[in-house]
Amino acid sequence: MRTLAYAALWLFVFSVPWENSIVVPGIGVSSRFTGMLAVGTTLAAVVVAGRIRRWHLVHVTALMFVIWAGCVLWVNSNEPTLPQKFWTYPQLFLVLWMIWELAPSRQRQLGLLVAYVLGAWVTAVQTIIAFRMHGGAMRRFSTGAADPNAVAMTLALAVPMAWYLGIIYRQPLLRWICRGYLPVGLLALALTASRGGLLAAIVGLLIVPLTMTSLTPARLATAIALVSLSGALAVAYVPDAIVQRFATTRSSVEDLSLGGRFEVWKAGMHAFAYRPLAGYGAGAFKRATSPWLGGLERVAHNSFVSILVEQGIIGFLLYSMIFVVVFLALLNLAPLERRYALVLFATTGMTMLPLTWEDSKPVWFILGALVGLSQAQGTRTGGAVPRPRATAPLQGPPRGIRPRPPLTAPVRHAGPDAPA
């Protein structure tokens, strides 16, 4: 039953990168359907097994954050129904728990990473197809109705995953599928024209120089060829309008405009000053900041500012503690896994700075995957299973214990009166 539940979880992770591309009638995005299937099979597997894996500290912290979000809404909300954003938090906690419960081994954790990379392949190919079909009519490209910035961040998160899997996997087909994602994924990311996605991809590409010392000469040559191919594809196919947009990144940072985000962040700080302890509740950022934005309702464009305004300082500390616990868990990994995990962790943090992604599935999946990988069997030794220590044979009885006599009966010598 656990194998079936893991297969459903794998399918859910595979659908996360392209969840907004396919909509199931009556249900919504595709990941909602696969998520319901994964939760149902996981609960059935736990009931059949009659046991549950002992939680990590990150699960306790995440549950405390979800409970606090509910308490804030109970205090502040006057609406008869709770906002959708609040209901997303318990669902994301279930994702965190399912990864922990169904993937206790390193092999299963790597399988979930493969699922995400394959899903990112789907998103990248769809983005390139959109560019080929509508290249002259659009300035930014994405899949379906998805936001180009969100698509770019989703693709950027798969960059360190694909590189790491391309290094460690021995199956040639799977290894080259992961390696091939780099030029395709980076080209699709560039076509989204997302400046934040570009910065996140740069952070994700740090995995390349950090792992080159562990590569053989043949793999090092392959790595250089892949990076060169990625650059060549970008030069050949990315339109000039997108290149000019990327060129404005530096000036946007220097003048603190950041595409209008800086004004939103200042409004968020003003709203936080009025309710610093408990905040305004999940999904209330637009309403809370509109007085300082001339009546306009805008999203936070920063996950941590959004949490600070909506959940207050207590909720912000609980949410930040989740990341602290994950970071500390990564320090126990073997050198190669630790480098990969820290780069992926930093890339995740970068994706959350320009987007309101505190309730996004990719972020919570990566948090669960990193904690699961840090606690998986064989990961702390680089995948090798340690051999049991050989014990030397005892040279004699322990001190203070007298040896027992042999169990054989003593032999009596026949005397002259013994019967013949």
N, C-alpha and C positions, 0 to 999 in steps of 0.2 A: 504493500500500500504506500510506503514511503517513496518507493521508486516512481509510482504514478504521480504522487504529489510533487516530487522533484521535477518531473517532466512538465507538469502544469506550471510550476514556478519558472522553469527555463523558458517556457513559451511566453509567460508574462514579461520577463526581462527582455526577451527578443522583441516584443511589441512596443516597449517603452520608447525607443528612439523615434519610431514612426507612428506614434499613437494618434496624432491628429490627421494622418493621411487617409485613414479608413474609418468611417463612422458606421456602427452597427445600428440598424433601425430599432428604436425602442430602448436602447441601452446607452448609446453614445459612442465615445472613442473606443477603439479596439482594445486598448489596455484595460479598460474597465471590465470588459467581458472576460479577458484572460485573468485579470486579478480576482474576479469572483470565483472563477474555476479553481485558481490556486488556493484561495482561502478555504473553499469547501473541501477540497481533497486533503489539504493539510490538517484541518480539524478532524476529518475522518481518520487520517493516519494516526493522529495523536490518541484518539479514542480507542482505536484498535490496539495500538501498542500499550496503552495504559500508562504511559510515562511521558515526561516532558523534560527537555534539556535545561539544565540550570542556567539561569540568565546571567549575562554579563552586566557590568555596571552601566554600560551605555543603554541597556534596555530599561533599567530602573530610572535613569535620568530622563530618557525619552518619555516614559510613562508619566513621570512627574510633570513634565512640560505639558503633555496633553491634558492632564487633570487641571493644571493651572489655567490653561486656555479656556477650559469649560467653566472654571470658577469666575474668571474675568467676565465672560459672557453673561453668566448668571447675575452678576452684580450690575453690569452696565446696560445690558440689552433690555429693551422694552418690547421687542418684537415677539410674536407668538411662535415663530419658527427660527431655528438657528441658521446662520449663514452657511453656505456650502463650504467655505474655506475651513470652518471649524470641523465639519465632518471629514474633511480631507486628512486632518491630523491623525485620527484613530486608524484610518486606512493605511497611512504611511507607517504608522507604528506596527501594523500587522505585516507590512512588507519587511520591516527590520527584523521582526520575530521569525518570519518564515525562512528568511535566509539563514538565520542562526539555527533554526530547528532542523532544516532539511539538508543543509550543506556543512556537516561537521568536518569533512575531510578536505584536503587540499585539492584533490581531483575534482570534487564537486564545485568548489569555489572557482576554480579555473573554468569549469564548464559554464558557469553563470557569466563570467567575463567574456567568453566566446559568444554567448547569446547576445550580449550587448553590442559587441563589435559587429556581428552579423546584422543586427537591427540597424546599426549606424551605416552599414553598407547600403541597406535599403533606402535610407534617408538620403545618402550621398548620391546614389544613382538617380533617385527621383528629382533631386535638385538639379543635376546636370541635364536630365531630360527636359525639365522646365526651361532651362537656359537655351537648349537647342530649339525648343518649340516657340518660345516667346522672347528670344534674345533682343529683338528690335523694339519691343513694346514695353519692356520692364527694365527698371534700374537695379532692383534687388530681387533675388530669386530664393524660393523656399518650396517646401512640399505642401500641397493642399492649401488649407487656410492657416497654416502655422506661421507664427511670428518669425521673421528671418533671424532676429537676434537669438531667440530660443533654439532655432535649428542650428545656428552656428555654435552655441554653447554645447548642445548635444553632440555635435560632431567633434568638438574639441576634446571632450571628455574621453572619447574613444581612442585618441591618439596615443597616450601612454599605455593604455590597455593593449592595443594592437602591437605596439613595439615590444612590450614585455612578452606577450604570447608568442610573437615571432621569434624570440630568442630562446625560450625554454621548451617549446613543443618540438617533438621529434617527428611527428607525422608530416611528411612533405606537403601534402595538400593543405592541411590546416595551417601550417606555418606560412605558406605563401599567400593564403587568403588573408591572414593577418598582416603580413608585410605589404600586400598590395593595397591595403586600406590607406596607407599613408599618402601616396600621390592622389588617389581618388578622393579621399576624405578632405584633404587640404584644399584641393581644387574646388570641391563643393562648398567648403567653408568660405573660401574667398568670394565665391559667387553670391553669397548672402550679403556681402558688403557690410558686415558687422565689425565695427572697430573693437568692441569688447570681445567678440569672438576671436579676432586676430590676436589680441593680447593673451587670451586664454590658451590659444594654440601655441604661442611662443613659450608660455610656461610649460605646457605639456611636452613640447619638443626638447626640453631640458633633459628628458630621459635618455636622449641619444648620446650626448657627450658623457653623461654620468655612468653609462653602462658600456662604453667602448673598450674599457680596459679588460672586460670579461669576454670579449669577442675574439674568435679565431680570425686569422688573416682573411679567410674566405668570407666570413660573415661581416667583417669590417668593410670589405670591398662592396658587399651587397648593400650594407647600410649607406655608404657614401653614394652608391648608384641610386638608391631610393630617394634620398634627400635631393640629389641633383635632378632626378626626374620630376619630383614635386615642384621644384622651382621652375623647371622648364615648362611644365604644363600651365603653371600660373601665369608666366610671361606670355605664353602663346594664346591663352583662351580668356583670361580675365579682361573684361572691357576697360577702356580708359576711364570711363566715368567712375567705376568702382575703385580704380587705382587712385584717382584724385580724391575720392572720399577717404581712403586710407591715409592719404598724405595729410589730411587735416587733423589727424589724431593728436599730433604734438601740440598744435595751436589750440585745440579744444581743451587740452589739459592745462596749458600755460595760462589761458585766460579764465579758467575755472568755470567755463560754460558747460562742458560735458554734455552737449546736446540738450541743455535745459535742465539737466538732472540736479545741478548744484542748487538751484532755486527750490526744487522740490525737497531736497535734503534739509535746507534751512527751514522751510515750513514745517518739516517733520520735527525738528528740534524745538521749534516754538510750541507745537502741539504737545510734545513730550513734557515740556516744562509745566504744563497745566495739569497733567495727570501722570506724574513720574512713577508712581508705585504700581498701579494696576493697569494702566493704559486704557484704551478705548474698546478693546475686543477684536476678535479675528474679523478681518475684512472691513475694518472701519477706518483705514488709513485715508481714503479719499475724503470721507466726511470730516475727519478730524483736521485735515490740512487745508481744506477749501477756503476757510476765512483768510489765510495768509497767501493764497494764490488767486485772489480776486474772484472767488466763487467757482474757479475751475476745479474739477475733480481729476486728479492724476495719480497714477500708481507710484509707488515709492522709488522704483528703479534701483533699489538696494535692499537686499534681504535683511540685513542687520538693522537698518533704519526702520524698516517695516515692522520687525519684531519689537523694537524698542518702543515704537508708538502704540502698537496694538496690544502688546502684552506687558508693557511697563518694564521697570528695571528687574523685577523678580523673574518674569518670563524671559527677558533677555539673558540673564545669568544662567537660567536653566538650559536655554537653547545653546548658549555658548559652551556650557559644560559638556554637552554632547560631543562637540568638536574636540574639546580638551581631552576627554576620555579616549576618543578614537586616536588622537595624536600620540598619547602615551602608550597605547597598545601597539602602535606601529614600531616603537623603539626596540621591541623585543624580537623583531624579525631578523632573518639572515641578511647579510649585506646587500645582495642583489634585490631581494624582495623589499627590503627597507627603502632602497633608493626608488624603486618603482612606486611603492605605496606613498612615500612622501611627495613625489612629483604629482601623483594623481590627487592626493589630498590638497596640495597647493593649487592645482588646476581647478578643483571643485570650489575652493574659496574664491578664486578669481572669477568664476562664472557667476557667483552670487553677488559680486560687487555692483555690476551695472543692471542686474535684473532682480525682480521680486520673485525669488526662487526658493524661499524658505519652505514652501509646501510643494515642491516639485518632486516627481518620482525619480529622475536621475540622481538628484542629490542624496535622497534617502537610500536609494539602492547602493550608491557608492559607499556611504557610511556603513551600511550593513555588510557590504562585501569586504571592506577593509578590516572591520572588526572580526568577521568570520575568518578571513585569511590569516590574521595575526594569531588566532587561537586554533587554527586547523592543524591536524597531525602532520608532521613532516615539514611544516613551513619554516619553523625556527632553525632547522638544520639544512635549509636550502632544498628540501624535497627528499633528502635521504632519511631513511628510517634508522635510528641509532641501534647498534647491536648491544645486546646485554653484556655486561662486564663478566669476564671469566673469573671464577673464584678459584683460588689455589686450594689443593687438597689438604686436609688436616694432617699434620705430621704426627700427631699424637692426641691423646685425650685432653680436653681443656683442663686448665689448672684448677685444682680443688675438687676434681671429680675422679674417683677411683675407678679403674677399668673393671668391667664386669667379667666374671669368670666365664669360660666357655660353657655352652649349654649341653655338651655331651657328657654322659655319665662317666664317672671314673672307672677305670679298668682294675678289677681285683685279680691279684695273682693267686693261682691255685696253690693251696698248701697241702701238707701230707694228709690231712683229714678230709680234704674236699672230695666229693663223690666223683667217680670217673665218668 
